[in-house]
Structures are given as structure tokens and as C-alpha cells.
């Protein structure tokens, strides 16, 4: 992630009263998108969702903007013994594979060492896909085809416009598959 994008995200998150590291998930490319209320994803029916952000949201990232396939975006995060490996850590210790943050943390530094968290994920097809820069493949071992992932990468904005980005698909997979698995195992 470029320094200017990182600075924008910090400004955007602060403008909605939620500094980065507090769980704010700002994915906008224009300061015009930042409104006074935090974003929310609400069901719209029949497997789609509406993203609201205090009014119109001017999102410009597309499927071509694969944030996972770049530094800070998940690429090589499991390769922690080599240069270019990076994770995001919140003040409360939650660890995420990318700066955009997955819906669910991959671990918590108050409970486990970082190396142990990453070692536990090596070989896991979900996190190997993120680490390889191909989030669209994260669900294959769970019955999610690439086509299904791409379909779940779409949301309808409050304005009625359809928006599609790989981060949206990653969030959907984490909520719909990994969240249910964790709930079923009793793991938070």
C-alpha cells in the first residue's frame, strides 16, 4: 500500500471517529466518500448485501485491484522468515493477514506468539491463497469455486449501484464459512 493511500485511510477512519486499529474498515479511494457515520453492511435479500456509508459511497477499486497481490495486502504474509512478509496488528492484539483486515482475525498476540499463529496457518488453503495473492481461490477447499467467490464479491450500494471487489468476497467467505466453522467449534 502506498504511503499516500495509508495516510488517506488513516484520515478517513479518523473522520468517522474510528482510528485504524480500532476495527475501522475503510475501503474508499476518495475523500469525498467519507461521511460522518461509519459504514455498515446490511442484508438486501437473496444473497446480496447493501453497503452504506452515511449516504453515497464513491468506491473505485475493482476486481482488477487485487490488494492481496501486493505488499501490505496479504502477499507472502505466511513467509515470515523472509523480507516482504507483513501482517496487521490491532492494539488489542488481534492479528490480520492484510492491512485491509479480514472479517475475522487469524489470532491474538495476547494469547499466542506471532510465529505460532503463522505456523498454524501454513498449509491451510484459505490462508495460503491470501499469501499467494489469489484470494479468489480461498474457498476451493470449502466448496466455493472461483466463480462463486467472484459472485459473492458483489454488493449493491445504497445508491443502487453494483460494486465488486475481491475484499468484499473475502469478507463474505469469512462471514459465511469461517465464522460458522469457528462458532461450531466454540472458538471465538
C-alpha positions in Angstrom: 0.0 0.0 0.0 1.4 3.4 -0.9 2.1 5.9 1.8 -0.5 8.3 0.4 -3.2 5.6 0.4 -2.2 4.6 4.0 -2.4 8.3 5.0 -5.8 8.7 3.3 -7.1 5.6 5.2 -6.0 7.0 8.5 -7.7 10.3 7.7 -10.8 8.6 6.5 -11.0 6.3 9.6 -10.4 9.3 11.9 -13.1 11.3 10.2 -15.7 8.7 11.1 -14.4 8.6 14.6 -12.6 5.3 14.4 -8.8 5.3 14.1 -7.2 2.5 12.2 -6.5 -0.3 14.5 -9.9 0.1 16.2 -11.7 -2.2 13.7 -12.5 0.5 11.2 -12.6 -0.9 7.7 -12.3 2.0 5.3 -12.1 0.9 1.7 -12.6 4.1 -0.2 -10.3 5.8 -2.7 -11.8 9.3 -2.5 -12.1 11.6 0.5 -15.5 12.6 -0.9 -16.6 9.1 0.1 -16.0 9.8 3.8 -19.2 10.7 5.6 -19.9 11.4 9.3 -21.3 7.9 10.0 -19.5 4.6 10.0 -20.0 2.1 7.2 -22.5 -0.8 7.6 -23.3 -3.8 5.6 -26.9 -4.7 5.7 -28.8 -7.6 4.1 -30.7 -6.7 0.9 -32.2 -10.1 0.4 -31.4 -13.2 -1.8 -27.7 -13.4 -1.0 -26.8 -9.8 -1.7 -25.9 -7.0 0.7 -26.0 -3.2 0.6 -23.0 -1.2 1.7 -24.0 2.0 3.4 -21.6 4.8 4.5 -23.7 7.7 5.6 -25.0 8.2 2.1 -23.4 7.7 -1.3 -20.1 5.9 -1.3 -17.8 6.5 -4.3 -15.8 3.3 -4.4 -13.4 3.0 -7.3 -11.5 -0.2 -6.6 -12.5 -3.1 -8.9 -11.7 -6.8 -9.3 -8.5 -5.7 -11.1 -7.4 -4.0 -7.9 -6.2 -7.2 -6.2 -5.0 -5.8 -2.9 -3.9 -9.3 -1.8 -1.4 -9.5 -4.6 0.7 -6.7 -3.2 2.9 -5.8 -0.2 0.7 -5.0 2.8 -2.2 -6.7 1.2 -1.6 -10.2 2.2 1.1 -11.3 -0.4 3.6 -13.5 1.3 2.3 -12.9 4.8 3.0 -16.5 5.7 6.6 -16.2 4.6 7.6 -14.5 7.8 11.2 -15.7 7.7 11.7 -13.7 4.5 11.6 -10.0 3.6 8.2 -8.7 2.4 6.1 -10.6 5.0 3.7 -8.3 6.8 0.6 -8.6 9.0 -1.7 -6.1 10.7 -2.0 -6.0 14.4 -4.6 -4.1 16.4 -3.9 -2.5 19.8 -5.9 -5.3 21.4 -3.5 -7.9 19.9 -5.8 -9.2 17.0 -3.7 -10.2 14.0 -4.9 -10.0 10.4 -3.2 -11.2 7.2 -3.5 -7.8 5.4 -3.9 -4.1 6.1 -7.5 -4.2 4.9 -8.2 -6.7 7.6 -10.2 -9.9 7.1 -13.6 -10.1 8.9 -12.0 -12.5 11.4 -8.6 -12.2 13.0 -6.1 -15.1 12.4 -5.1 -14.9 16.1 -4.3 -12.7 19.0 -0.8 -11.8 20.3 -2.1 -11.7 23.9 -2.8 -15.4 23.6 -0.2 -16.7 21.1 3.2 -15.8 19.6 3.1 -14.4 16.1 5.3 -17.2 14.8 2.9 -19.8 16.3 -0.1 -18.1 14.7 1.5 -18.0 11.2 3.0 -21.6 11.6 -0.6 -22.8 12.4 -1.8 -21.4 9.1 0.9 -22.7 6.8 -0.7 -25.3 4.6 -4.2 -24.0 5.3 -5.7 -23.5 1.7 -7.6 -20.4 2.8 -4.6 -18.5 4.1 -2.2 -19.9 1.5 -4.5 -18.4 -1.2 -4.2 -15.0 0.5 -0.5 -15.4 0.9 -0.1 -16.2 -2.8 -2.1 -13.2 -3.8 -5.1 -15.2 -5.1 -8.0 -14.6 -2.6 -10.5 -15.8 -5.2 -9.1 -19.3 -4.6 -9.5 -19.2 -0.8 -12.8 -21.2 -0.7 -12.0 -24.0 -3.1 -11.3 -26.5 -0.3 -14.6 -25.5 1.3 -16.7 -25.9 -1.9 -16.5 -22.3 -3.0 -15.5 -22.2 -6.7 -13.7 -19.2 -8.1 -16.9 -18.2 -9.8 -18.9 -18.4 -6.5 -16.2 -16.2 -4.8 -16.4 -13.7 -7.6 -20.2 -13.6 -7.4 -20.0 -13.1 -3.6 -17.6 -10.2 -4.3 -20.5 -8.0 -5.4 -22.6 -5.8 -3.2 -25.3 -3.2 -4.0 -24.5 0.2 -2.7 -27.2 2.3 -1.0 -27.3 4.3 -4.3 -28.4 1.2 -6.1 -25.0 0.8 -7.9 -23.4 -2.6 -8.0 -19.9 -2.7 -6.6 -17.4 -5.6 -7.0 -14.1 -6.1 -5.3 -12.1 -9.1 -4.1 -12.1 -7.7 -0.5 -15.9 -8.0 -0.5 -15.7 -11.7 -1.5 -13.1 -12.3 1.2 -15.4 -10.7 3.8 -18.3 -12.8 2.6 -16.3 -16.0 2.7 -15.0 -15.2 6.3 -18.6 -14.5 7.5 -20.4 -17.3 5.8 -17.9 -20.1 6.0 -15.1 -19.4 8.6 -17.4 -17.6 11.0 -19.8 -20.6 11.1 -16.9 -23.0 11.5 -15.5 -21.1 14.4 -18.9 -20.8 16.0 -19.4 -24.5 15.6 -16.0 -25.3 17.2 -16.6 -22.9 20.1 -13.6 -20.8 19.0 -14.3 -17.0 19.0 
